[in-house]
Amino acid sequence: MFLVVLAKEKLEPQWGWLKEASQTHWRILFGIFITIFLAVLFFPRRVGNAMDWLLDHTFVLFGPKEDEKDSE
């Protein structure tokens, strides 16, 4: 417990910018959340297509490579 209090006192001046940034950016994050929510509500098929494309192109990095696939 003593180490936590000591670390807080020692690092508080360095983390002052984080308090200011978090106050400003919550509005931006809330706006992004509302935009995504409305997009899913009004355009579910388009959002689904976009998510399919994103997942296909993201997780292809973890799958087998073209030369490693089984050819029948």
mmCIF file of the C-alpha atoms, coordinates in Angstrom:
data_MODEL
# 
_entry.id   MODEL 
# 
loop_
_atom_site.group_PDB 
_atom_site.id 
_atom_site.type_symbol 
_atom_site.label_atom_id 
_atom_site.label_alt_id 
_atom_site.label_comp_id 
_atom_site.label_asym_id 
_atom_site.label_entity_id 
_atom_site.label_seq_id 
_atom_site.pdbx_PDB_ins_code 
_atom_site.Cartn_x 
_atom_site.Cartn_y 
_atom_site.Cartn_z 
_atom_site.occupancy 
_atom_site.B_iso_or_equiv 
_atom_site.pdbx_formal_charge 
_atom_site.auth_seq_id 
_atom_site.auth_comp_id 
_atom_site.auth_asym_id 
_atom_site.auth_atom_id 
_atom_site.pdbx_PDB_model_num 
ATOM 1  C CA . MET A 1 1  ? 0.000   0.000   0.000   1.00 0.00 ? 1  MET A CA 1 
ATOM 2  C CA . PHE A 1 2  ? 2.870   2.333   0.843   1.00 0.00 ? 2  PHE A CA 1 
ATOM 3  C CA . LEU A 1 3  ? 4.464   1.743   -2.568  1.00 0.00 ? 3  LEU A CA 1 
ATOM 4  C CA . VAL A 1 4  ? 1.220   2.602   -4.362  1.00 0.00 ? 4  VAL A CA 1 
ATOM 5  C CA . VAL A 1 5  ? 0.899   5.892   -2.473  1.00 0.00 ? 5  VAL A CA 1 
ATOM 6  C CA . LEU A 1 6  ? 4.561   6.695   -3.050  1.00 0.00 ? 6  LEU A CA 1 
ATOM 7  C CA . ALA A 1 7  ? 4.307   5.932   -6.765  1.00 0.00 ? 7  ALA A CA 1 
ATOM 8  C CA . LYS A 1 8  ? 1.179   8.063   -7.044  1.00 0.00 ? 8  LYS A CA 1 
ATOM 9  C CA . GLU A 1 9  ? 2.873   11.044  -5.416  1.00 0.00 ? 9  GLU A CA 1 
ATOM 10 C CA . LYS A 1 10 ? 6.003   10.583  -7.503  1.00 0.00 ? 10 LYS A CA 1 
ATOM 11 C CA . LEU A 1 11 ? 4.264   10.175  -10.883 1.00 0.00 ? 11 LEU A CA 1 
ATOM 12 C CA . GLU A 1 12 ? 1.328   12.549  -10.472 1.00 0.00 ? 12 GLU A CA 1 
ATOM 13 C CA . PRO A 1 13 ? 3.010   15.572  -12.113 1.00 0.00 ? 13 PRO A CA 1 
ATOM 14 C CA . GLN A 1 14 ? 3.957   13.448  -15.137 1.00 0.00 ? 14 GLN A CA 1 
ATOM 15 C CA . TRP A 1 15 ? 0.411   12.138  -15.556 1.00 0.00 ? 15 TRP A CA 1 
ATOM 16 C CA . GLY A 1 16 ? -1.296  15.534  -15.378 1.00 0.00 ? 16 GLY A CA 1 
ATOM 17 C CA . TRP A 1 17 ? -1.697  15.666  -19.146 1.00 0.00 ? 17 TRP A CA 1 
ATOM 18 C CA . LEU A 1 18 ? -3.669  12.415  -19.015 1.00 0.00 ? 18 LEU A CA 1 
ATOM 19 C CA . LYS A 1 19 ? -6.393  13.995  -16.889 1.00 0.00 ? 19 LYS A CA 1 
ATOM 20 C CA . GLU A 1 20 ? -6.747  16.894  -19.318 1.00 0.00 ? 20 GLU A CA 1 
ATOM 21 C CA . ALA A 1 21 ? -6.759  14.615  -22.370 1.00 0.00 ? 21 ALA A CA 1 
ATOM 22 C CA . SER A 1 22 ? -9.351  12.262  -20.915 1.00 0.00 ? 22 SER A CA 1 
ATOM 23 C CA . GLN A 1 23 ? -11.712 15.166  -20.255 1.00 0.00 ? 23 GLN A CA 1 
ATOM 24 C CA . THR A 1 24 ? -11.536 16.279  -23.870 1.00 0.00 ? 24 THR A CA 1 
ATOM 25 C CA . HIS A 1 25 ? -11.538 12.965  -25.704 1.00 0.00 ? 25 HIS A CA 1 
ATOM 26 C CA . TRP A 1 26 ? -14.549 11.342  -24.055 1.00 0.00 ? 26 TRP A CA 1 
ATOM 27 C CA . ARG A 1 27 ? -16.814 13.427  -26.291 1.00 0.00 ? 27 ARG A CA 1 
ATOM 28 C CA . ILE A 1 28 ? -15.022 12.187  -29.400 1.00 0.00 ? 28 ILE A CA 1 
ATOM 29 C CA . LEU A 1 29 ? -15.253 8.563   -28.260 1.00 0.00 ? 29 LEU A CA 1 
ATOM 30 C CA . PHE A 1 30 ? -18.942 8.992   -27.439 1.00 0.00 ? 30 PHE A CA 1 
ATOM 31 C CA . GLY A 1 31 ? -19.544 10.481  -30.888 1.00 0.00 ? 31 GLY A CA 1 
ATOM 32 C CA . ILE A 1 32 ? -17.802 7.523   -32.540 1.00 0.00 ? 32 ILE A CA 1 
ATOM 33 C CA . PHE A 1 33 ? -19.904 5.111   -30.472 1.00 0.00 ? 33 PHE A CA 1 
ATOM 34 C CA . ILE A 1 34 ? -23.155 6.859   -31.438 1.00 0.00 ? 34 ILE A CA 1 
ATOM 35 C CA . THR A 1 35 ? -22.130 6.895   -35.116 1.00 0.00 ? 35 THR A CA 1 
ATOM 36 C CA . ILE A 1 36 ? -21.395 3.161   -35.091 1.00 0.00 ? 36 ILE A CA 1 
ATOM 37 C CA . PHE A 1 37 ? -24.656 2.460   -33.247 1.00 0.00 ? 37 PHE A CA 1 
ATOM 38 C CA . LEU A 1 38 ? -26.700 4.449   -35.779 1.00 0.00 ? 38 LEU A CA 1 
ATOM 39 C CA . ALA A 1 39 ? -24.900 2.805   -38.701 1.00 0.00 ? 39 ALA A CA 1 
ATOM 40 C CA . VAL A 1 40 ? -25.718 -0.652  -37.337 1.00 0.00 ? 40 VAL A CA 1 
ATOM 41 C CA . LEU A 1 41 ? -29.310 0.410   -36.680 1.00 0.00 ? 41 LEU A CA 1 
ATOM 42 C CA . PHE A 1 42 ? -29.997 1.929   -40.108 1.00 0.00 ? 42 PHE A CA 1 
ATOM 43 C CA . PHE A 1 43 ? -27.574 0.000   -42.361 1.00 0.00 ? 43 PHE A CA 1 
ATOM 44 C CA . PRO A 1 44 ? -27.127 -3.490  -40.869 1.00 0.00 ? 44 PRO A CA 1 
ATOM 45 C CA . ARG A 1 45 ? -26.335 -5.189  -44.185 1.00 0.00 ? 45 ARG A CA 1 
ATOM 46 C CA . ARG A 1 46 ? -23.667 -2.641  -45.140 1.00 0.00 ? 46 ARG A CA 1 
ATOM 47 C CA . VAL A 1 47 ? -22.066 -2.847  -41.694 1.00 0.00 ? 47 VAL A CA 1 
ATOM 48 C CA . GLY A 1 48 ? -22.145 -6.643  -41.905 1.00 0.00 ? 48 GLY A CA 1 
ATOM 49 C CA . ASN A 1 49 ? -20.443 -6.562  -45.301 1.00 0.00 ? 49 ASN A CA 1 
ATOM 50 C CA . ALA A 1 50 ? -17.817 -4.159  -43.983 1.00 0.00 ? 50 ALA A CA 1 
ATOM 51 C CA . MET A 1 51 ? -17.165 -6.349  -40.934 1.00 0.00 ? 51 MET A CA 1 
ATOM 52 C CA . ASP A 1 52 ? -16.891 -9.462  -43.124 1.00 0.00 ? 52 ASP A CA 1 
ATOM 53 C CA . TRP A 1 53 ? -14.360 -7.719  -45.342 1.00 0.00 ? 53 TRP A CA 1 
ATOM 54 C CA . LEU A 1 54 ? -12.409 -6.426  -42.342 1.00 0.00 ? 54 LEU A CA 1 
ATOM 55 C CA . LEU A 1 55 ? -12.291 -9.824  -40.641 1.00 0.00 ? 55 LEU A CA 1 
ATOM 56 C CA . ASP A 1 56 ? -11.363 -11.614 -43.870 1.00 0.00 ? 56 ASP A CA 1 
ATOM 57 C CA . HIS A 1 57 ? -8.471  -9.249  -44.490 1.00 0.00 ? 57 HIS A CA 1 
ATOM 58 C CA . THR A 1 58 ? -7.375  -9.155  -40.849 1.00 0.00 ? 58 THR A CA 1 
ATOM 59 C CA . PHE A 1 59 ? -7.330  -12.845 -40.015 1.00 0.00 ? 59 PHE A CA 1 
ATOM 60 C CA . VAL A 1 60 ? -5.888  -13.931 -43.337 1.00 0.00 ? 60 VAL A CA 1 
ATOM 61 C CA . LEU A 1 61 ? -2.552  -13.039 -41.759 1.00 0.00 ? 61 LEU A CA 1 
ATOM 62 C CA . PHE A 1 62 ? -2.941  -15.924 -39.296 1.00 0.00 ? 62 PHE A CA 1 
ATOM 63 C CA . GLY A 1 63 ? -4.086  -18.568 -41.797 1.00 0.00 ? 63 GLY A CA 1 
ATOM 64 C CA . PRO A 1 64 ? -1.998  -20.863 -43.966 1.00 0.00 ? 64 PRO A CA 1 
ATOM 65 C CA . LYS A 1 65 ? -0.083  -19.301 -46.802 1.00 0.00 ? 65 LYS A CA 1 
ATOM 66 C CA . GLU A 1 66 ? -0.850  -20.100 -50.438 1.00 0.00 ? 66 GLU A CA 1 
ATOM 67 C CA . ASP A 1 67 ? 2.094   -22.508 -50.785 1.00 0.00 ? 67 ASP A CA 1 
ATOM 68 C CA . GLU A 1 68 ? 1.204   -24.298 -47.527 1.00 0.00 ? 68 GLU A CA 1 
ATOM 69 C CA . LYS A 1 69 ? -2.419  -25.122 -48.471 1.00 0.00 ? 69 LYS A CA 1 
ATOM 70 C CA . ASP A 1 70 ? -3.300  -28.724 -49.285 1.00 0.00 ? 70 ASP A CA 1 
ATOM 71 C CA . SER A 1 71 ? -3.918  -29.227 -52.961 1.00 0.00 ? 71 SER A CA 1 
ATOM 72 C CA . GLU A 1 72 ? -6.135  -32.115 -53.927 1.00 0.00 ? 72 GLU A CA 1 
# 
